[in-house]
């Protein structure tokens, strides 16, 4: 008996979704520098990245299940909104450019900014704790 033409595997579907997500992230990175992309889409994508990298969540991660679920729901929803806000022809062009680029870009300046924010936050919290304990 011949196998059906269509087969479904959860691992294959997940791998495909992750590959599309990686391509869309690279496309959104390119969108941040593209003048054809509306400012609102750039702001939403930036907020999604900031929320994903931020140590502050709407629901703390130590809360079982729900703490991790907010990252799994909110970040993809914000990224989907950013993609929806970008005109379709521009997004097609950005996806094509992202596919030819091959990998997600990295930025030493971006890493330096994130590290500086973490250090400033730690110093600020340290100052507040010191003042509180000194009273």
C-alpha positions in Angstrom: 0.0 0.0 0.0 1.4 3.4 -0.9 2.1 6.0 1.7 -0.2 9.1 1.7 1.3 12.2 0.0 0.9 14.3 3.2 2.5 13.3 6.4 2.6 15.4 9.6 5.3 15.3 12.3 5.3 17.6 15.3 9.1 17.9 15.2 9.0 18.9 11.5 6.2 21.5 12.1 8.2 22.9 15.0 11.4 23.0 13.0 9.6 24.9 10.2 8.0 27.4 12.6 11.4 28.0 14.2 13.0 28.5 10.8 10.3 31.0 9.8 10.6 32.8 13.2 14.4 33.1 12.7 13.9 34.6 9.2 11.2 37.0 10.5 13.6 38.2 13.3 16.3 38.9 10.8 13.7 40.6 8.6 12.6 42.8 11.5 16.2 43.6 12.2 16.5 44.8 8.6 13.2 46.7 9.0 14.6 48.8 11.8 17.0 50.4 9.2 14.6 50.5 6.3 13.0 53.9 5.5 9.9 52.3 4.0 8.9 50.8 7.3 6.4 52.9 9.4 7.7 54.2 12.7 5.0 52.4 14.6 6.2 49.0 13.3 9.7 49.9 14.3 8.6 50.9 17.8 6.5 47.7 18.3 9.4 45.5 17.2 11.8 47.4 19.5 9.4 47.1 22.4 9.1 43.3 21.7 12.9 43.0 21.7 13.2 45.1 24.9 10.5 43.1 26.6 12.1 39.8 25.6 15.5 40.9 27.0 14.2 42.8 30.0 14.5 41.2 33.4 11.1 42.7 34.3 8.0 40.8 33.1 4.3 41.4 33.5 4.2 38.0 35.4 7.5 37.0 37.1 9.2 33.9 35.6 9.3 32.2 39.0 5.5 31.8 39.0 5.0 28.2 37.7 3.8 27.9 34.1 2.2 31.3 33.8 5.5 33.1 34.4 7.0 31.5 31.3 3.8 31.6 29.3 3.7 35.4 29.2 7.0 35.4 27.3 5.7 32.7 25.0 2.5 34.6 24.2 3.4 38.4 24.5 6.7 38.5 22.5 5.4 36.5 19.5 2.2 38.6 19.6 4.2 41.8 19.5 6.4 40.5 16.7 3.3 39.4 14.7 1.8 42.9 15.2 5.1 44.5 14.0 5.0 42.3 10.9 1.4 43.1 10.3 2.1 46.8 10.5 4.8 46.6 7.8 3.4 46.8 4.2 3.3 43.3 2.6 5.6 44.2 -0.4 8.2 45.7 2.0 8.0 42.6 4.3 8.4 40.3 1.2 11.5 42.2 0.3 12.9 42.2 3.8 12.3 38.4 4.1 14.1 37.8 0.8 17.0 40.0 2.0 17.1 38.1 5.3 17.1 34.7 3.6 20.1 35.7 1.5 21.9 37.2 4.5 22.0 33.7 6.1 22.3 34.5 9.8 21.1 36.9 12.4 23.3 39.9 12.6 25.1 40.7 15.9 26.0 44.1 17.2 28.8 44.9 19.6 27.2 48.3 20.3 23.9 46.7 21.1 25.5 44.3 23.5 27.4 47.2 25.1 24.1 49.1 25.6 22.4 46.1 27.2 25.4 45.5 29.5 25.5 49.2 30.4 21.8 49.1 31.3 22.3 46.1 33.5 25.2 47.7 35.3 23.3 51.0 35.7 20.3 49.0 37.1 22.5 47.1 39.5 24.2 50.4 40.7 20.9 52.1 41.1 19.4 49.2 43.1 22.6 49.1 45.2 22.3 52.9 46.0 18.7 52.5 47.0 19.5 49.5 49.2 22.4 51.4 50.8 20.2 54.5 51.5 17.5 52.3 52.9 19.9 50.5 55.2 21.7 53.6 56.2 18.6 55.2 57.7 
